[in-house]
């Protein structure tokens, strides 16, 4: 698709802007070209701009939409070469937040080289500081020149947890986790059960099958856990974001674990 030129002379706003909104005439129309007989799951965090592969100079205009209720705060991070954090903003989300919710911001950065690969990561965090959902795009950062901003790629949620259901009670020391994911070569899924105090009480790796239709492949894995008392946990399924960030994409649900 033809890159959209972006001026480098506009000044960024002082703080990111969070806005609750319903679809309006100015909201982009979202479509996905996949079979209507296959699940169509909109991205929980949809990064509208910049799209993956964009070539950017500072400042960068950010536009994103949240299709789930963020319980704690929103975190925006830009990483450069050698895992260097170039930008971070954290914004608490009001308790009365509903969906959809839109985020707009201008991101300023400086790099030591003429060009660097980078990654923009947007996270929705719960009240305990655990990730609820994460999405990211890989970028090419430039120290000078003109930005070439590409449109968003897939509009689908990259990881979908189908079982167990949010809020389910699990017993017997094992949780069978299954769902859908957009496959990536050499990047398996990681599954963790995280207690409210941050302890990881269970974890496994899972491969993703080849898609038989649409863009999704299937994953299923049994995750063992060991606890002495009933506890609430957050089940997260994610792709490692190395070498840039802890997470590249992440989905999660809440569970109650019984011994």
LINDA-V20092 format. One record per residue. RES is the residue in one small letter. PHI is phi in whole degrees, 0 to 359 (NA if undefined). D_LAST is the distance of its C-alpha to the last C-alpha in Angstrom with 2 decimals. Layout:
# LINDA-V20092
res=RES phi=PHI d_last=D_LAST
res=RES phi=PHI d_last=D_LAST
This chain:
# LINDA-V20092
res=x phi=NA d_last=52.70
res=x phi=291 d_last=55.34
res=x phi=300 d_last=54.08
res=x phi=260 d_last=54.61
res=x phi=302 d_last=56.69
res=x phi=232 d_last=55.32
res=x phi=292 d_last=57.57
res=x phi=259 d_last=56.81
res=x phi=261 d_last=58.92
res=x phi=291 d_last=56.69
res=x phi=271 d_last=55.14
res=x phi=289 d_last=51.40
res=x phi=290 d_last=50.27
res=x phi=288 d_last=49.13
res=x phi=225 d_last=45.59
res=x phi=297 d_last=43.41
res=x phi=250 d_last=43.82
res=x phi=254 d_last=40.99
res=x phi=220 d_last=42.17
res=x phi=274 d_last=40.60
res=x phi=204 d_last=42.64
res=x phi=258 d_last=43.15
res=x phi=300 d_last=45.07
res=x phi=233 d_last=48.66
res=x phi=293 d_last=51.68
res=x phi=270 d_last=50.92
res=x phi=277 d_last=47.39
res=x phi=301 d_last=47.32
res=x phi=277 d_last=46.78
res=x phi=260 d_last=43.69
res=x phi=224 d_last=43.97
res=x phi=221 d_last=42.21
res=x phi=266 d_last=44.05
res=x phi=218 d_last=41.63
res=x phi=299 d_last=41.64
res=x phi=289 d_last=41.14
res=x phi=272 d_last=39.15
res=x phi=249 d_last=36.50
res=x phi=303 d_last=33.93
res=x phi=244 d_last=35.55
res=x phi=245 d_last=33.00
res=x phi=298 d_last=34.82
res=x phi=300 d_last=33.69
res=x phi=295 d_last=31.50
res=x phi=242 d_last=33.67
res=x phi=260 d_last=37.09
res=x phi=272 d_last=39.41
res=x phi=281 d_last=42.85
res=x phi=205 d_last=44.91
res=x phi=278 d_last=45.28
res=x phi=281 d_last=44.36
res=x phi=302 d_last=43.10
res=x phi=89 d_last=46.02
res=x phi=297 d_last=48.05
res=x phi=253 d_last=50.52
res=x phi=231 d_last=50.50
res=x phi=247 d_last=52.52
res=x phi=283 d_last=51.61
res=x phi=273 d_last=51.05
res=x phi=251 d_last=48.59
res=x phi=275 d_last=48.06
res=x phi=246 d_last=44.45
res=x phi=222 d_last=43.55
res=x phi=215 d_last=40.05
res=x phi=231 d_last=38.31
res=x phi=254 d_last=34.78
res=x phi=256 d_last=33.60
res=x phi=212 d_last=30.36
res=x phi=274 d_last=29.76
res=x phi=280 d_last=29.23
res=x phi=275 d_last=27.21
res=x phi=239 d_last=28.49
res=x phi=213 d_last=31.30
res=x phi=251 d_last=33.11
res=x phi=236 d_last=33.95
res=x phi=243 d_last=36.87
res=x phi=225 d_last=37.55
res=x phi=239 d_last=40.33
res=x phi=252 d_last=40.10
res=x phi=244 d_last=43.12
res=x phi=299 d_last=43.98
res=x phi=58 d_last=42.11
res=x phi=61 d_last=39.11
res=x phi=283 d_last=41.34
res=x phi=280 d_last=40.16
res=x phi=267 d_last=43.29
res=x phi=201 d_last=42.10
res=x phi=210 d_last=39.19
res=x phi=225 d_last=38.97
res=x phi=231 d_last=36.18
res=x phi=226 d_last=36.56
res=x phi=288 d_last=34.45
res=x phi=262 d_last=34.05
res=x phi=302 d_last=35.08
res=x phi=298 d_last=32.50
res=x phi=273 d_last=34.65
res=x phi=301 d_last=34.62
res=x phi=236 d_last=34.76
res=x phi=240 d_last=35.36
res=x phi=285 d_last=37.29
res=x phi=231 d_last=37.86
res=x phi=248 d_last=40.36
res=x phi=238 d_last=40.69
res=x phi=229 d_last=44.05
res=x phi=197 d_last=44.98
res=x phi=241 d_last=47.43
res=x phi=248 d_last=46.17
res=x phi=258 d_last=48.54
res=x phi=209 d_last=48.15
res=x phi=228 d_last=50.28
res=x phi=234 d_last=50.11
res=x phi=278 d_last=52.08
res=x phi=256 d_last=53.03
res=x phi=295 d_last=54.99
res=x phi=221 d_last=51.98
res=x phi=214 d_last=48.28
res=x phi=284 d_last=45.35
res=x phi=209 d_last=42.75
res=x phi=216 d_last=39.73
res=x phi=262 d_last=39.17
res=x phi=238 d_last=35.50
res=x phi=241 d_last=34.43
res=x phi=233 d_last=30.96
res=x phi=253 d_last=29.42
res=x phi=249 d_last=26.95
res=x phi=273 d_last=24.53
res=x phi=296 d_last=24.70
res=x phi=269 d_last=22.52
res=x phi=83 d_last=24.82
res=x phi=269 d_last=22.56
res=x phi=291 d_last=24.45
res=x phi=272 d_last=24.28
res=x phi=205 d_last=26.99
res=x phi=219 d_last=29.54
res=x phi=220 d_last=32.74
res=x phi=206 d_last=35.62
res=x phi=224 d_last=39.09
res=x phi=270 d_last=40.99
res=x phi=226 d_last=44.47
res=x phi=246 d_last=47.68
res=x phi=263 d_last=48.81
res=x phi=238 d_last=52.53
res=x phi=278 d_last=54.40
res=x phi=204 d_last=57.33
res=x phi=111 d_last=58.69
res=x phi=237 d_last=57.53
res=x phi=287 d_last=54.07
res=x phi=238 d_last=53.43
res=x phi=265 d_last=50.60
res=x phi=270 d_last=49.10
res=x phi=287 d_last=47.47
res=x phi=297 d_last=43.74
res=x phi=277 d_last=42.55
res=x phi=296 d_last=39.86
res=x phi=260 d_last=38.80
res=x phi=272 d_last=35.55
res=x phi=294 d_last=32.00
res=x phi=291 d_last=31.40
res=x phi=227 d_last=27.66
res=x phi=236 d_last=26.27
res=x phi=270 d_last=22.59
res=x phi=261 d_last=22.82
res=x phi=210 d_last=19.31
res=x phi=285 d_last=16.78
res=x phi=275 d_last=18.61
res=x phi=303 d_last=18.58
res=x phi=88 d_last=16.33
res=x phi=292 d_last=14.16
res=x phi=260 d_last=10.66
res=x phi=244 d_last=8.53
res=x phi=230 d_last=5.95
res=x phi=92 d_last=5.92
res=x phi=86 d_last=5.97
res=x phi=217 d_last=9.32
res=x phi=239 d_last=11.42
res=x phi=271 d_last=14.97
res=x phi=249 d_last=17.39
res=x phi=218 d_last=21.01
res=x phi=174 d_last=24.13
res=x phi=236 d_last=27.63
res=x phi=206 d_last=29.26
res=x phi=282 d_last=32.83
res=x phi=294 d_last=33.09
res=x phi=226 d_last=34.41
res=x phi=298 d_last=35.78
res=x phi=62 d_last=33.96
res=x phi=228 d_last=31.41
res=x phi=290 d_last=28.01
res=x phi=276 d_last=25.20
res=x phi=244 d_last=22.49
res=x phi=240 d_last=19.00
res=x phi=223 d_last=16.78
res=x phi=251 d_last=13.70
res=x phi=245 d_last=15.10
res=x phi=286 d_last=13.79
res=x phi=296 d_last=16.48
res=x phi=271 d_last=17.73
res=x phi=94 d_last=18.38
res=x phi=292 d_last=15.85
res=x phi=267 d_last=15.15
res=x phi=261 d_last=11.54
res=x phi=191 d_last=12.51
res=x phi=200 d_last=16.02
res=x phi=205 d_last=18.40
res=x phi=257 d_last=22.04
res=x phi=220 d_last=23.34
res=x phi=275 d_last=26.92
res=x phi=243 d_last=28.73
res=x phi=290 d_last=30.97
res=x phi=292 d_last=34.62
res=x phi=297 d_last=35.51
res=x phi=265 d_last=37.08
res=x phi=196 d_last=38.35
res=x phi=66 d_last=38.51
res=x phi=253 d_last=36.91
res=x phi=268 d_last=33.24
res=x phi=250 d_last=31.50
res=x phi=257 d_last=28.14
res=x phi=229 d_last=24.96
res=x phi=213 d_last=21.81
res=x phi=208 d_last=19.10
res=x phi=260 d_last=15.62
res=x phi=253 d_last=13.63
res=x phi=284 d_last=10.97
res=x phi=219 d_last=8.54
res=x phi=224 d_last=7.16
res=x phi=220 d_last=5.72
res=x phi=256 d_last=5.94
res=x phi=226 d_last=6.11
res=x phi=294 d_last=6.32
res=x phi=218 d_last=8.98
res=x phi=278 d_last=11.78
res=x phi=222 d_last=12.85
res=x phi=253 d_last=16.00
res=x phi=272 d_last=16.10
res=x phi=245 d_last=19.52
res=x phi=236 d_last=21.67
res=x phi=211 d_last=24.85
res=x phi=252 d_last=27.87
res=x phi=300 d_last=28.77
res=x phi=266 d_last=31.89
res=x phi=304 d_last=33.45
res=x phi=270 d_last=36.17
res=x phi=268 d_last=36.50
res=x phi=214 d_last=33.23
res=x phi=300 d_last=29.45
res=x phi=234 d_last=29.01
res=x phi=261 d_last=31.56
res=x phi=221 d_last=29.71
res=x phi=205 d_last=26.24
res=x phi=230 d_last=24.39
res=x phi=205 d_last=21.14
res=x phi=216 d_last=19.01
res=x phi=263 d_last=16.48
res=x phi=224 d_last=12.93
res=x phi=247 d_last=10.11
res=x phi=257 d_last=6.63
res=x phi=254 d_last=3.82
res=x phi=301 d_last=0.00
